[in-house]
Amino acid sequence: MTEFVVVPGLFTGPDAWRDTAGKLAAEGAKVQVVDLGPVRDLEAHIARVVAAIDTIAVGEGQDVVLVGHDYGAYPAVGAADRRAHRVARIVYLDTGPVQDGAVPLAAVPDQELREALAEDGDIKGELPVPPREERRRWGSTAGVSDEALDRLTAHASPQPLGTLLQPLRLTGAGDALPTTGVLCAESGATIDTVRMLLRFGDPTIKALVRPDVTFFELPTGHWPMLSCPDELADVLLRAAADEGTRLEAAGEEEATQPGYLRPFLLDVPEIPRERRGAIDLYVPEGAHVSEGVHVSEAVHVPEGAETGEPRPAIVFVHGGPVAEDARPTPRDWPTLIGYARFAASQGAIGVTLDHRLHAVTAYPTAAEDVAGAVAEVRADPRVDADRIALWFFSGGGPLTAPWLAEAPPWLRCLAASYPIMAPLPNWGVNDPRFRPADVVALGGTPPFVLIRVGREAAAVATTVAEFVGAAEAGGAPVEVIDVPEAPHAFEGLDHSDSAREAVREAMGRVLGRLGLK
């Protein structure tokens, strides 16, 4: 007999779980939904979950499965640490794994609010119930009916700030417990994105490559107990039965190697790189320094460079977040090298770089890195500083916004391949500087070439659709090249004629804006 102990998230209590609990009971499982109540610290919440576990009789085949939704994961994991011998599995519902020392404030999805609460530090205060119209700031409401939203608001309770500011303290007793992650696709979390993070070398995800760690995915937002209660109940029963998708460590099989680390889909010349700090340049044969051009001592030019016409440059900007210790670093990925060499073979100087997008909160830092790299490229005397294009990939999409907003005259074109064109809902990032759709809706932006893949995660595809729709409304010049059968990071995964043609066409359009076609 399985007994579920459910720990609700921020502002929620047993009422939100009424339908899911009823379905579980109808299937023969027992369910307790813990009422955390208005206690003032995390340890008190943990104690309430421990008390719920202690009410369950010890017996043969009596499995206790803890389910934590957003903030609820913290008291759930804390209780599992105190009663590890009683717990068969921990289920994380639309939230990431938590570890010793983690502060529950991370469960607040809104970045600005997190920062304000951390700075305030008032452990005696409380976080008021958000009004109905602001629920989206606390998690995607996709799939939730108006009636359910009204119910969620009516039964909500304030969250004591002390529960969010106190670090979780664990002994390690529950570290080896089986776990399941239930991902909500409309929140931006999918099994494909987890695999992508694994291939980026994310250490938190690497720790989940275990046979007793499984994943499920629901096509809904942050509140599946309201939007799809029966489907959630089914997933929880399957999780208790040790079902679900398991991760494979990158490198165990060829199939697990990410696309960006596989050979580029086009045969391009082996043009050597020039490494300079955080950037690499791939310079076409015959690219020389023009007569009369002053060469700064800060700019290195290879010995023997002759006079001639400077070349336009295309700067290829990787996505992310990429773990800080990931190796190889992005500028050494075959995909980016392939694009840079392809550009050089067509007469432009191709540039790759490493920037510091190591977390979803690091877009300002990454933007500064990209701007600095572009300035360094433009200072190279072999580069025509008035003919520059920037080409972004994947999670680098939000970095296009500053360039769209204040495009200098020398920026002839922007391009993006399978981009994430806005911070995803579960990122909790609300910085308006990194929302390209808001900019193109106003019009007056430079030309933009976009490669859109058909096999894209739903949440990512939504950001692209919003961007394209905003561009159409604003009259912004966005040219879309569709690759219907291609996946994210397709250049190493799909070597079909249609995929190759899409890359050639996109490159041709960018080169045309630079005056090379």
C-alpha positions as CSV (number, residue, x, y, z in Angstrom):
1,M,0.0,0.0,0.0
2,T,1.4,3.4,-1.0
3,E,0.6,6.4,1.1
4,F,1.4,9.8,-0.3
5,V,2.3,12.7,1.9
6,V,1.8,15.9,-0.1
7,V,3.5,19.1,0.9
8,P,1.8,22.1,-0.9
9,G,3.7,25.1,-2.2
10,L,3.6,28.8,-1.7
11,F,0.2,30.1,-0.5
12,T,-1.5,26.8,-1.1
13,G,-3.1,24.2,1.2
14,P,-5.1,21.0,1.0
15,D,-8.0,22.5,-1.0
16,A,-5.8,22.9,-4.1
17,W,-5.0,19.2,-4.0
18,R,-8.6,18.1,-3.5
19,D,-9.2,16.6,-6.9
20,T,-5.8,14.9,-7.2
21,A,-6.1,13.4,-3.7
22,G,-9.6,12.1,-4.6
23,K,-8.2,10.4,-7.7
24,L,-5.3,8.8,-5.8
25,A,-7.8,7.5,-3.2
26,A,-10.0,6.1,-5.9
27,E,-7.1,4.2,-7.2
28,G,-6.5,2.6,-3.8
29,A,-3.7,4.8,-2.4
30,K,-3.8,6.7,0.9
31,V,-3.2,10.4,0.8
32,Q,-2.3,13.1,3.4
33,V,-2.0,16.7,2.3
34,V,-0.1,18.5,5.0
35,D,-1.6,21.8,6.2
36,L,1.6,23.7,6.9
37,G,-0.2,26.5,8.6
38,P,1.1,29.9,9.7
39,V,4.2,28.8,11.5
40,R,7.2,31.2,11.3
41,D,10.2,29.0,10.2
42,L,11.2,26.2,8.0
43,E,12.0,23.8,10.8
44,A,8.4,24.1,12.1
45,H,7.1,23.1,8.6
46,I,9.5,20.2,8.5
47,A,8.2,19.1,11.9
48,R,4.7,19.1,10.6
49,V,5.7,16.8,7.7
50,V,7.6,14.5,10.0
51,A,4.5,14.3,12.2
52,A,2.4,13.3,9.2
53,I,4.9,10.5,8.4
54,D,4.8,9.3,12.0
55,T,1.0,8.8,11.8
56,I,1.5,6.1,9.1
57,A,1.7,2.6,10.5
58,V,4.9,0.7,9.8
59,G,4.2,-2.5,7.9
60,E,5.2,-4.8,5.1
61,G,4.8,-3.0,1.7
62,Q,3.8,0.3,3.3
63,D,5.6,2.8,1.1
64,V,5.6,6.5,2.0
65,V,6.0,8.8,-1.0
66,L,6.7,12.5,-0.3
67,V,5.5,15.0,-2.9
68,G,6.8,18.6,-2.7
69,H,5.4,21.4,-4.9
70,D,7.7,24.4,-5.3
71,Y,8.4,25.6,-1.7
72,G,6.9,22.4,-0.4
73,A,10.0,20.5,-1.6
74,Y,12.0,22.1,1.2
75,P,10.0,20.8,4.2
76,A,9.5,17.5,2.2
77,V,13.2,16.9,1.8
78,G,13.9,18.0,5.4
79,A,11.4,15.5,6.6
80,A,12.9,12.8,4.4
81,D,16.3,13.5,6.0
82,R,14.8,13.0,9.5
83,R,12.8,9.9,8.5
84,A,14.8,8.4,5.7
85,H,14.1,4.9,6.8
86,R,10.4,5.5,6.3
87,V,10.4,7.2,2.9
88,A,10.4,5.2,-0.4
89,R,10.6,8.1,-2.8
90,I,10.6,11.9,-3.0
91,V,8.7,13.6,-5.8
92,Y,9.6,17.1,-6.9
93,L,6.6,18.7,-8.6
94,D,7.7,21.5,-11.0
95,T,10.6,22.4,-8.8
96,G,14.3,21.5,-8.8
97,P,16.2,19.3,-6.3
98,V,17.2,20.9,-3.1
99,Q,20.4,20.4,-1.0
100,D,21.8,21.1,2.4
101,G,22.2,24.9,2.9
102,A,19.6,25.8,0.2
103,V,17.5,28.8,1.0
104,P,13.8,28.3,0.2
105,L,13.7,31.9,-1.2
106,A,14.8,30.2,-4.4
107,A,11.2,28.9,-4.7
108,V,10.0,32.4,-5.3
109,P,10.1,32.5,-9.1
110,D,10.1,36.3,-9.5
111,Q,13.8,37.5,-9.6
112,E,13.0,41.1,-8.5
113,L,10.9,39.9,-5.6
114,R,13.5,37.4,-4.5
115,E,16.2,40.1,-4.5
116,A,13.9,42.5,-2.5
117,L,13.0,39.9,0.1
118,A,16.7,38.9,0.5
119,E,17.7,42.5,1.0
120,D,14.9,43.2,3.4
121,G,15.6,40.1,5.6
122,D,12.5,40.6,7.8
123,I,12.0,37.1,9.1
124,K,9.0,38.2,11.2
125,G,7.0,39.5,8.3
126,E,4.9,37.6,5.7
127,L,4.5,37.5,2.0
128,P,0.9,38.5,1.2
129,V,-1.3,36.4,-1.1
130,P,-0.8,37.6,-4.6
131,P,-4.0,38.9,-6.3
132,R,-5.5,36.8,-9.0
133,E,-4.2,38.9,-11.8
134,E,-0.6,38.4,-10.6
135,R,-0.7,34.6,-10.3
136,R,1.5,34.3,-13.5
137,R,4.4,35.8,-11.6
138,W,4.3,32.8,-9.3
139,G,4.2,30.2,-12.0
140,S,2.6,29.6,-15.3
141,T,-1.2,29.4,-15.1
142,A,-1.5,27.6,-18.4
143,G,-4.4,25.1,-18.4
144,V,-6.0,26.5,-15.2
145,S,-9.6,27.6,-15.6
146,D,-10.9,30.9,-14.4
147,E,-13.0,29.0,-11.8
148,A,-9.9,27.2,-10.5
149,L,-7.9,30.4,-10.3
150,D,-10.7,32.0,-8.3
151,R,-10.6,28.9,-6.0
152,L,-6.8,29.1,-5.7
153,T,-7.0,32.7,-4.6
154,A,-9.9,32.2,-2.3
155,H,-8.2,29.5,-0.3
156,A,-4.7,31.0,-0.3
157,S,-2.8,31.9,2.8
158,P,0.1,34.3,3.3
159,Q,3.6,32.8,3.5
160,P,5.7,33.6,6.6
161,L,9.0,35.1,5.4
162,G,10.9,33.2,8.0
163,T,10.2,30.0,6.2
164,L,11.8,31.4,3.1
165,L,14.9,32.9,4.6
166,Q,16.0,30.0,6.8
167,P,18.6,27.6,5.1
168,L,17.6,24.0,4.9
169,R,19.8,21.8,7.1
170,L,20.3,18.2,6.1
171,T,22.4,15.4,7.6
172,G,22.7,13.5,4.4
173,A,20.6,10.6,5.6
174,G,18.1,11.0,2.7
175,D,20.7,11.7,0.0
176,A,20.4,8.2,-1.5
177,L,16.6,8.1,-1.5
178,P,14.9,7.5,-5.0
179,T,13.5,10.6,-6.5
180,T,11.2,11.6,-9.3
181,G,10.9,15.0,-11.0
182,V,7.5,15.9,-12.5
183,L,8.2,18.6,-15.0
184,C,5.5,21.0,-16.3
185,A,6.3,21.9,-19.9
186,E,4.4,25.2,-19.9
187,S,6.6,26.4,-17.1
188,G,9.6,25.8,-19.4
189,A,10.9,22.6,-17.9
190,T,10.9,19.5,-20.1
191,I,12.8,16.3,-20.2
192,D,14.6,17.5,-23.3
193,T,15.7,20.7,-21.5
194,V,17.0,18.5,-18.6
195,R,19.0,16.4,-21.1
196,M,20.3,19.6,-22.7
197,L,21.5,20.9,-19.3
198,L,23.1,17.5,-18.6
199,R,25.0,17.8,-21.9
200,F,26.1,21.3,-20.9
201,G,27.7,19.8,-17.9
202,D,25.3,21.2,-15.2
203,P,26.6,19.6,-12.0
204,T,23.2,19.5,-10.4
205,I,21.8,17.5,-13.3
206,K,24.8,15.2,-13.4
207,A,23.9,14.1,-9.9
208,L,20.5,12.9,-11.2
209,V,22.0,10.3,-13.5
210,R,21.0,7.4,-11.3
211,P,18.9,4.4,-12.0
212,D,16.5,5.4,-9.1
213,V,15.9,8.9,-10.4
214,T,13.1,9.2,-12.9
215,F,11.2,12.0,-14.7
216,F,7.8,12.6,-16.0
217,E,6.5,15.5,-18.1
218,L,3.0,17.1,-18.1
219,P,1.9,19.4,-20.9
220,T,0.6,22.1,-18.5
221,G,1.7,25.0,-16.3
222,H,2.8,25.2,-12.6
223,W,-0.5,24.1,-11.1
224,P,-1.2,20.6,-12.5
225,M,-3.3,19.7,-9.4
226,L,-5.8,22.3,-10.8
227,S,-5.2,22.0,-14.6
228,C,-5.0,18.2,-14.9
229,P,-5.6,16.6,-11.5
230,D,-6.3,13.1,-12.9
231,E,-3.2,13.1,-15.1
232,L,-1.1,14.2,-12.1
233,A,-2.5,11.5,-10.0
234,D,-1.6,8.9,-12.7
235,V,1.9,10.2,-12.8
236,L,2.3,10.1,-9.0
237,L,1.1,6.4,-9.0
238,R,3.6,5.6,-11.8
239,A,6.4,7.4,-9.9
240,A,5.6,5.3,-6.8
241,A,5.9,2.2,-9.0
242,D,9.5,3.3,-10.1
243,E,8.4,4.2,-13.6
244,G,9.4,7.2,-15.7
245,T,12.2,8.4,-17.9
246,R,15.8,7.9,-16.7
247,L,18.8,10.0,-17.7
248,E,21.9,8.6,-19.3
249,A,25.3,10.1,-18.6
250,A,26.7,12.0,-21.6
251,G,29.3,9.9,-23.3
252,E,27.9,6.5,-22.4
253,E,26.5,6.1,-25.9
254,E,26.9,8.0,-29.1
255,A,23.2,8.8,-28.9
256,T,23.7,10.8,-25.8
257,Q,26.2,13.2,-27.4
258,P,24.6,16.6,-27.8
259,G,24.2,18.1,-31.2
260,Y,26.6,21.0,-30.7
261,L,29.5,18.6,-30.0
262,R,28.9,16.4,-33.1
263,P,30.4,17.2,-36.5
264,F,28.9,20.2,-38.3
265,L,26.4,19.3,-41.0
266,L,28.3,21.1,-43.8
267,D,31.8,20.3,-45.1
268,V,33.7,23.5,-44.5
269,P,37.4,24.3,-45.1
270,E,39.8,23.8,-42.1
271,I,40.5,27.5,-41.6
272,P,42.7,27.9,-38.6
273,R,41.6,30.0,-35.6
274,E,43.3,33.0,-34.1
275,R,42.7,32.9,-30.3
276,R,42.7,36.2,-28.5
277,G,41.4,36.3,-25.0
278,A,37.8,35.1,-24.9
279,I,37.4,35.3,-28.7
280,D,38.5,33.2,-31.7
281,L,38.8,34.6,-35.2
282,Y,38.5,32.6,-38.4
283,V,40.0,34.9,-41.1
284,P,39.5,34.3,-44.8
285,E,42.6,33.9,-46.9
286,G,43.6,37.3,-48.2
287,A,42.1,39.4,-45.5
288,H,44.6,42.1,-45.0
289,V,45.1,45.4,-43.3
290,S,44.1,48.4,-45.5
291,E,46.7,51.0,-46.4
292,G,46.7,54.0,-44.0
293,V,44.8,52.1,-41.2
294,H,46.3,52.8,-37.8
295,V,46.9,49.5,-36.0
296,S,46.5,49.9,-32.2
297,E,49.2,48.2,-30.1
298,A,46.4,46.5,-28.3
299,V,45.4,44.6,-31.4
300,H,47.5,41.7,-32.6
301,V,47.8,41.3,-36.3
302,P,49.7,38.2,-37.6
303,E,53.1,38.8,-39.0
304,G,53.1,39.3,-42.7
305,A,49.7,40.8,-43.1
306,E,49.5,42.7,-46.4
307,T,47.4,45.7,-47.4
308,G,44.0,45.1,-48.8
309,E,40.3,45.6,-48.2
310,P,38.9,44.9,-44.7
311,R,36.2,42.2,-44.4
312,P,32.8,42.2,-42.7
313,A,32.6,40.1,-39.6
314,I,29.9,37.7,-38.2
315,V,30.1,37.2,-34.4
316,F,28.5,33.9,-33.3
317,V,27.0,34.1,-29.8
318,H,26.4,30.8,-28.0
319,G,23.4,30.1,-25.8
320,G,23.1,28.6,-22.3
321,P,23.2,28.7,-19.4
322,V,26.5,26.8,-19.6
323,A,28.1,25.5,-16.5
324,E,31.2,27.6,-15.6
325,D,33.4,24.4,-15.6
326,A,31.9,22.9,-18.8
327,R,34.5,21.6,-21.2
328,P,35.0,22.2,-24.0
329,T,33.9,25.8,-23.7
330,P,31.4,27.0,-26.3
331,R,33.9,28.5,-28.7
332,D,35.4,25.1,-29.1
333,W,32.0,23.4,-30.0
334,P,32.0,22.0,-33.5
335,T,28.7,23.7,-34.3
336,L,30.1,27.2,-33.6
337,I,33.4,26.5,-35.3
338,G,31.5,25.1,-38.3
339,Y,29.5,28.3,-38.6
340,A,32.6,30.5,-38.2
341,R,34.6,28.6,-40.8
342,F,31.6,28.6,-43.2
343,A,31.4,32.4,-42.9
344,A,35.2,32.7,-43.5
345,S,34.9,30.5,-46.5
346,Q,32.4,32.9,-47.9
347,G,34.6,36.0,-47.4
348,A,33.5,37.2,-43.9
349,I,35.6,37.0,-40.7
350,G,33.9,34.5,-38.5
351,V,34.1,35.0,-34.7
352,T,33.3,32.8,-31.8
353,L,33.5,33.7,-28.1
354,D,32.9,32.5,-24.5
355,H,30.6,34.7,-22.4
356,R,29.5,34.2,-18.8
357,L,25.9,33.1,-19.2
358,H,26.4,30.5,-16.4
359,A,22.9,31.0,-14.9
360,V,19.5,32.4,-16.0
361,T,20.2,35.5,-13.9
362,A,23.5,36.2,-15.7
363,Y,22.1,37.8,-18.8
364,P,23.4,41.3,-17.9
365,T,26.9,39.9,-17.4
366,A,26.7,38.0,-20.7
367,A,25.5,41.1,-22.5
368,E,28.5,43.0,-21.3
369,D,30.8,40.2,-22.4
370,V,29.2,40.2,-25.9
371,A,29.4,43.9,-26.2
372,G,33.1,43.8,-25.2
373,A,33.8,41.1,-27.7
374,V,32.1,43.0,-30.5
375,A,34.1,46.1,-29.7
376,E,37.3,44.1,-29.9
377,V,36.4,42.6,-33.2
378,R,35.6,46.0,-34.7
379,A,39.0,47.3,-33.5
380,D,40.8,44.6,-35.6
381,P,42.2,46.4,-38.7
382,R,41.2,43.4,-40.9
383,V,37.6,44.0,-40.0
384,D,35.3,46.5,-41.8
385,A,34.0,48.0,-38.6
386,D,30.9,49.3,-40.5
387,R,29.8,45.8,-41.6
388,I,29.0,43.6,-38.6
389,A,26.4,40.9,-38.0
390,L,25.6,39.1,-34.8
391,W,24.2,35.5,-34.8
392,F,22.7,34.0,-31.6
393,F,21.9,30.5,-30.6
394,S,19.4,28.8,-28.3
395,G,19.4,30.5,-24.8
396,G,21.4,33.4,-26.3
397,G,18.1,34.7,-27.8
398,P,17.3,37.2,-25.1
399,L,20.7,38.8,-25.7
400,T,19.4,40.1,-29.0
401,A,17.1,42.6,-27.3
402,P,19.7,45.2,-26.4
403,W,21.0,45.2,-30.0
404,L,17.5,45.5,-31.4
405,A,16.6,48.3,-29.0
406,E,19.7,50.5,-29.8
407,A,21.1,49.2,-33.1
408,P,24.2,51.1,-34.1
409,P,24.5,51.9,-37.8
410,W,27.3,49.4,-38.3
411,L,25.1,46.5,-37.2
412,R,23.8,45.4,-40.5
413,C,21.9,42.3,-39.4
414,L,21.0,40.0,-36.6
415,A,20.4,36.2,-36.9
416,A,19.3,33.5,-34.5
417,S,19.1,29.7,-34.7
418,Y,16.5,27.8,-32.6
419,P,16.5,30.7,-30.1
420,I,14.7,31.0,-26.8
421,M,13.3,34.5,-27.4
422,A,12.3,35.3,-23.9
423,P,13.1,34.1,-20.4
424,L,11.0,31.0,-19.7
425,P,8.3,31.2,-17.1
426,N,10.2,29.0,-14.6
427,W,13.3,31.2,-14.8
428,G,11.8,34.0,-12.7
429,V,13.7,36.5,-14.8
430,N,11.7,39.7,-15.4
431,D,14.4,42.1,-16.7
432,P,12.7,44.0,-19.5
433,R,16.1,44.5,-21.2
434,F,16.0,40.9,-22.4
435,R,12.6,40.6,-24.0
436,P,13.1,41.0,-27.8
437,A,9.4,40.8,-28.6
438,D,8.8,44.1,-26.8
439,V,11.4,45.8,-28.9
440,V,10.4,44.5,-32.4
441,A,6.8,45.4,-31.6
442,L,7.9,49.0,-31.9
443,G,9.4,48.6,-35.3
444,G,12.5,50.3,-36.6
445,T,14.8,47.4,-35.8
446,P,17.6,46.0,-38.1
447,P,17.0,43.0,-40.3
448,F,16.7,39.7,-38.4
449,V,17.1,36.2,-39.9
450,L,15.6,33.4,-37.8
451,I,16.0,29.7,-38.2
452,R,12.9,28.1,-36.6
453,V,13.0,24.3,-35.9
454,G,9.8,22.2,-35.9
455,R,10.8,19.8,-33.2
456,E,11.1,22.4,-30.5
457,A,10.0,22.3,-26.8
458,A,6.6,23.8,-26.5
459,A,7.6,26.6,-24.1
460,V,10.5,27.6,-26.4
461,A,8.3,27.6,-29.5
462,T,5.9,29.9,-27.7
463,T,8.6,32.5,-27.2
464,V,9.5,32.3,-30.9
465,A,5.9,32.6,-32.0
466,E,5.4,35.7,-29.7
467,F,8.5,37.3,-31.2
468,V,7.5,36.7,-34.8
469,G,4.0,37.9,-34.1
470,A,5.3,41.1,-32.4
471,A,7.6,41.7,-35.4
472,E,4.7,41.4,-37.8
473,A,2.6,43.8,-35.7
474,G,5.5,46.3,-35.6
475,G,6.5,45.9,-39.2
476,A,10.0,44.8,-38.2
477,P,12.0,43.0,-40.9
478,V,12.2,39.4,-39.5
479,E,12.8,36.7,-42.1
480,V,11.9,33.2,-40.9
481,I,13.5,30.0,-42.3
482,D,11.6,27.0,-41.2
483,V,13.2,23.5,-40.8
484,P,10.0,21.5,-39.9
485,E,11.7,18.2,-39.0
486,A,14.7,19.5,-37.2
487,P,15.3,19.5,-33.5
488,H,17.0,22.0,-31.2
489,A,20.8,22.2,-31.9
490,F,20.1,20.4,-35.2
491,E,23.4,21.1,-36.9
492,G,25.0,18.0,-35.4
493,L,21.9,15.8,-35.3
494,D,20.2,16.4,-38.6
495,H,22.4,16.2,-41.7
496,S,19.5,16.0,-44.1
497,D,19.3,18.1,-47.3
498,S,16.6,20.4,-45.8
499,A,18.8,21.1,-42.7
500,R,21.8,21.9,-44.8
501,E,19.8,24.1,-47.1
502,A,18.4,26.0,-44.2
503,V,21.9,26.8,-42.9
504,R,23.1,27.8,-46.4
505,E,20.1,30.0,-46.9
506,A,20.4,31.7,-43.6
507,M,24.1,32.4,-44.2
508,G,23.4,33.7,-47.6
509,R,20.9,36.2,-46.3
510,V,23.3,37.4,-43.6
511,L,26.1,37.7,-46.1
512,G,23.8,39.6,-48.4
513,R,23.2,42.2,-45.6
514,L,26.9,42.5,-45.3
515,G,27.4,43.2,-49.0
516,L,29.0,39.8,-49.8
517,K,26.2,38.2,-51.9
